[in-house]
Every structure is written in structure tokens, then in C-alpha cells.
Amino acid sequence: MKKRSQTRDSALGLVSTKSFPAIVGTADMMLKSAEVTLVGYEKIGGGHCTAIVRGPIADVRLAVEEGAKTAEQFGQLVSKLVIPRPMPNLEVIFPIGTRLAEVAQQQRGYSRLSNRAIGLLETRGFPAMVGGADAMLKSADVQLASYETIGDGLCTAIIRGSIANVAVAIEAGMHEAERIGELHAVMVIPRLLEDLEHALPVASYWLDQPERLPMLMPTPVKEKQRELVALPELQKVEFPIRKKIEGKEEV
């Protein structure tokens, strides 16, 4: 009975932006402003990204409002939506079920870059992003975790490290990206919550994977050549042969 009540009182919240750093900052604010769970984010091309959360109706409404305010501060808000008591069929078809999020978390787990500050540098054009990433890596002790593309020529370099190093690296990356091409957006987040940690892309190089067990191969056994055993010599035994000669037996 309690489970049914929780289902009836749950809601989905969606906030859409036209920038990947903006959607990450929006999702971070949504998680920190209310008791909601980040289901994930959806990319539909043209630079559009949507963060999807779920939880009690009141919390989802608060999270969506705070997330929308954050997106507006970046000038990247496209739309927002709250769906109270979504129908089960809606959750089955669209990628908004909690089960899908749990499966994704179990498959990937944590990486060697977890629990560090994150910096995002978004450019319009791949060369500007690569040049910005190179400048960030050379200017501070940070690691390039991954990169993300969302269409419309927008691509984002994602770095991890201490908050001080990430801030220095982003500053250097901004100048280099502007020199090469078009800088679109930047974002620095000191501490990621667990939901957002699992949702962000991480290159497979950084993933902690269990060591493979040695493959057990059958050891070929060399058969010994069969030795010939000498048999004892047979004892010769003489038998008398009787011949019949002209009616007489001769021994």
C-alpha cells in the first residue's frame, strides 16, 4: 500500500538547455536543491540537452524551478516541464525509468577520477575544443576525463582535478579556445553528487575494471613410449615320432 502511494505521489521533472555545461550545472543545482534522483540526460541534436529527475511532486517542482533559474543565468534555458504521476507506459517507452539508471550505474561504477572537481569547456568546432583541452592539460595538474558532442557543432572537453587546478586550467582553456575558434560555455563544479557522477561520460581508460583471471589452459601430457617386454625363451622339448615301416613300428 505504501509503494502504491509513493508511485501516485511521484513526478518527473525536465529542464532543457542548448549547452552541455549548462545542462550539467542545471542538473547539479536540481540535485542540491531538493530530494530528487537524476535519471539521466537526453541529447536530441542541434545542441539541445535535457536533464531528467524524478521524486516526490513537491521536490520535483522545486528542483525544476531552481534548475531553470540556473539555466537562465547562463542564457541557455529552452524549456522546463513537471509531470505529476506519470503513466507507467510513459516510463517504459522513454529513457526515464529508475531501473535503467540503476543498471547504468552498476555497469560502469566509479572511475579513477571520481570525487574530484570537474571543469567543462564547450566550443563550437572541434579544433577549438582540442586546442583548449591541450592548453588546460599544460597549464595545471588536471586530467582530461572525456569529451561530449551535442550537435550544432558544439563539443565539450571535460577535465577533473582539484578545484584550484580546474579553475586555472579552465581559464587557460578559454583563452586558447577563443584564439582558435568560438568559445560557447564553461562550467566548474567543486563537488559532484553521486547521481551526477554516474551520469557524466568518462573515457574507458579511466574506468576501474577488475583484473582478468589467468586463462587456464589444459597442459598437454606427453605419453611415454611403450617399452617392449622380452618374453622368456620357451624350453625345447623333444617328442618321439613313431613311423610305421613295413608293418613294424620304428621309434
C-alpha positions in Angstrom: 0.0 0.0 0.0 2.9 2.3 0.8 4.5 1.5 -2.5 1.4 2.5 -4.4 1.1 5.8 -2.5 4.7 6.6 -3.4 4.1 5.9 -7.1 1.0 8.1 -7.1 2.8 11.0 -5.5 5.9 10.8 -7.7 6.7 13.1 -10.6 9.1 13.7 -13.4 10.9 17.0 -14.0 12.6 18.0 -17.2 14.8 21.1 -17.9 16.2 21.6 -21.4 19.2 23.8 -22.5 21.3 24.4 -25.6 24.6 23.7 -23.9 26.2 20.7 -22.3 28.0 22.7 -19.5 24.7 24.4 -18.8 22.8 21.1 -18.5 25.4 19.8 -16.1 25.2 22.9 -14.0 21.4 22.7 -14.1 21.4 19.1 -13.1 23.8 19.8 -10.2 21.5 22.6 -8.9 18.4 20.4 -9.2 20.0 17.6 -7.1 21.3 20.0 -4.5 18.0 21.9 -4.1 15.6 19.1 -3.5 15.3 15.4 -2.7 15.2 14.2 -6.3 17.1 11.5 -8.3 18.8 12.2 -11.6 17.6 9.7 -14.1 20.0 11.0 -16.8 20.1 13.4 -19.6 18.9 13.2 -23.2 20.5 14.7 -26.3 18.4 15.3 -29.4 20.8 17.2 -31.6 21.1 20.8 -32.5 22.7 21.5 -29.1 19.6 20.6 -27.2 20.1 18.6 -23.9 17.5 17.7 -21.3 18.2 16.8 -17.7 15.5 14.4 -16.2 14.9 14.0 -12.5 12.2 12.2 -10.5 11.0 12.2 -6.9 8.0 13.5 -4.8 5.9 16.1 -6.6 6.8 19.0 -4.3 10.6 18.2 -4.6 10.5 17.9 -8.3 8.7 21.2 -8.7 11.3 22.9 -6.5 14.2 21.2 -8.4 12.8 22.2 -11.8 12.4 25.9 -10.7 15.9 26.1 -9.3 17.4 24.3 -12.3 15.6 26.6 -14.7 16.9 29.6 -12.8 20.5 28.3 -13.2 20.0 27.7 -17.0 18.6 31.2 -17.3 21.7 32.6 -15.7 23.8 31.0 -18.5 21.3 32.3 -21.1 20.7 28.7 -22.2 17.2 27.8 -21.0 15.0 26.3 -23.6 12.1 24.8 -21.7 11.0 23.1 -18.5 8.3 20.6 -17.5 6.9 18.8 -14.5 4.8 15.7 -15.0 2.9 14.6 -11.8 2.1 10.9 -11.5 3.4 9.8 -14.9 1.7 6.8 -16.5 3.7 3.5 -16.5 3.6 3.4 -20.3 5.5 6.7 -20.4 8.3 5.4 -18.2 8.6 2.2 -20.2 9.0 3.9 -23.6 11.1 6.9 -22.7 14.5 6.6 -21.0 13.2 7.9 -17.7 12.8 4.7 -15.6 14.8 4.4 -12.4 15.7 0.8 -13.4 17.6 2.0 -16.4 19.6 4.4 -14.3 20.4 1.7 -11.7 21.6 -0.7 -14.5 23.8 2.0 -16.0 25.4 2.8 -12.5 26.0 -0.9 -11.9 27.7 -1.4 -15.3 30.1 1.5 -15.1 30.7 2.0 -11.4 33.4 4.6 -10.3 36.5 5.7 -12.1 39.9 6.8 -11.0 38.8 10.4 -11.4 35.8 10.1 -9.1 35.3 12.6 -6.1 37.3 15.4 -7.9 36.2 18.8 -9.1 35.0 19.0 -12.7 35.5 21.6 -15.4 33.7 21.8 -18.7 34.8 23.8 -21.7 32.4 24.0 -24.6 33.3 25.3 -28.0 31.7 25.5 -31.4 34.1 23.5 -33.5 36.3 20.5 -32.8 39.7 22.2 -33.3 38.9 24.9 -30.7 37.9 22.2 -28.2 41.1 20.1 -28.8 43.3 23.2 -28.6 41.5 24.3 -25.4 41.9 20.8 -23.9 45.7 20.8 -24.7 46.1 24.2 -23.0 44.2 23.1 -19.9 46.4 20.0 -19.6 49.6 22.0 -19.9 48.6 24.8 -17.5 47.6 22.8 -14.4 47.6 19.3 -12.8 44.3 18.1 -14.3 43.2 15.1 -16.3 41.1 15.0 -19.5 38.2 12.7 -18.5 36.3 12.7 -21.7 34.5 14.9 -24.3 30.9 15.2 -25.3 29.2 16.3 -28.6 25.6 17.5 -28.7 25.2 18.7 -32.3 25.2 22.1 -33.9 29.0 22.0 -33.8 29.1 22.1 -30.0 31.6 19.9 -28.2 32.7 19.9 -24.6 36.1 18.9 -23.1 35.6 17.5 -19.5 38.5 17.7 -17.1 38.9 16.5 -13.5 41.2 17.6 -10.7 41.4 19.7 -7.5 39.2 22.8 -7.5 42.2 25.1 -7.7 43.8 23.3 -10.6 40.5 23.0 -12.5 39.9 26.8 -12.2 43.4 27.6 -13.5 43.0 25.1 -16.4 39.6 26.4 -17.4 41.0 30.0 -17.6 43.8 28.9 -19.8 41.5 26.8 -22.0 39.1 29.7 -22.5 41.8 31.9 -23.9 43.1 29.2 -26.3 39.6 28.3 -27.5 38.8 31.9 -28.2 42.1 32.3 -30.2 41.3 29.2 -32.3 37.6 29.5 -32.8 34.4 30.1 -30.8 34.0 29.6 -27.1 30.4 28.8 -26.2 30.2 28.0 -22.5 32.3 27.0 -19.4 31.4 25.4 -16.1 33.3 24.5 -12.9 31.7 22.3 -10.2 33.7 21.7 -7.0 31.9 18.6 -5.8 29.6 16.2 -7.7 26.8 14.3 -6.1 26.7 10.6 -6.8 23.8 10.7 -9.3 25.6 13.3 -11.4 28.9 11.4 -11.1 27.4 8.3 -12.7 25.6 10.3 -15.4 28.6 12.1 -16.8 30.7 10.4 -19.6 34.1 9.0 -18.6 36.6 7.5 -21.1 37.1 3.8 -20.7 40.8 4.5 -20.0 39.8 5.9 -16.5 37.4 3.1 -15.5 38.3 0.8 -12.8 37.9 -2.7 -14.2 38.6 -5.9 -12.3 41.8 -7.7 -13.2 41.2 -10.6 -15.5 41.9 -14.0 -14.1 44.6 -16.0 -15.9 43.2 -18.3 -18.5 43.5 -21.9 -17.5 44.7 -24.0 -20.5 45.0 -27.7 -20.5 48.6 -28.9 -20.1 49.4 -31.4 -22.8 50.7 -34.7 -21.3 53.4 -36.4 -23.3 52.7 -40.1 -23.5 55.6 -42.4 -22.7 56.6 -44.8 -25.4 55.6 -48.3 -24.7 58.5 -50.4 -23.7 58.8 -53.9 -25.3 59.0 -56.6 -22.6 61.2 -59.6 -23.5 59.3 -62.8 -23.1 61.1 -65.8 -21.6 62.5 -68.3 -24.1 60.4 -71.4 -24.5 62.1 -74.7 -23.4 62.6 -77.1 -26.3 61.0 -80.5 -25.6 61.7 -83.4 -27.9 58.8 -85.7 -28.7 59.4 -89.2 -30.1 58.0 -89.7 -33.6 56.9 -93.2 -34.5 57.0 -94.3 -38.0 55.3 -97.3 -39.4 57.8 -99.2 -41.6 56.7 -102.3 -43.4 54.2 -103.2 -40.7 56.7 -102.6 -37.9 56.8 -99.6 -35.7 60.1 -97.9 -35.5 61.0 -95.5 -32.8 
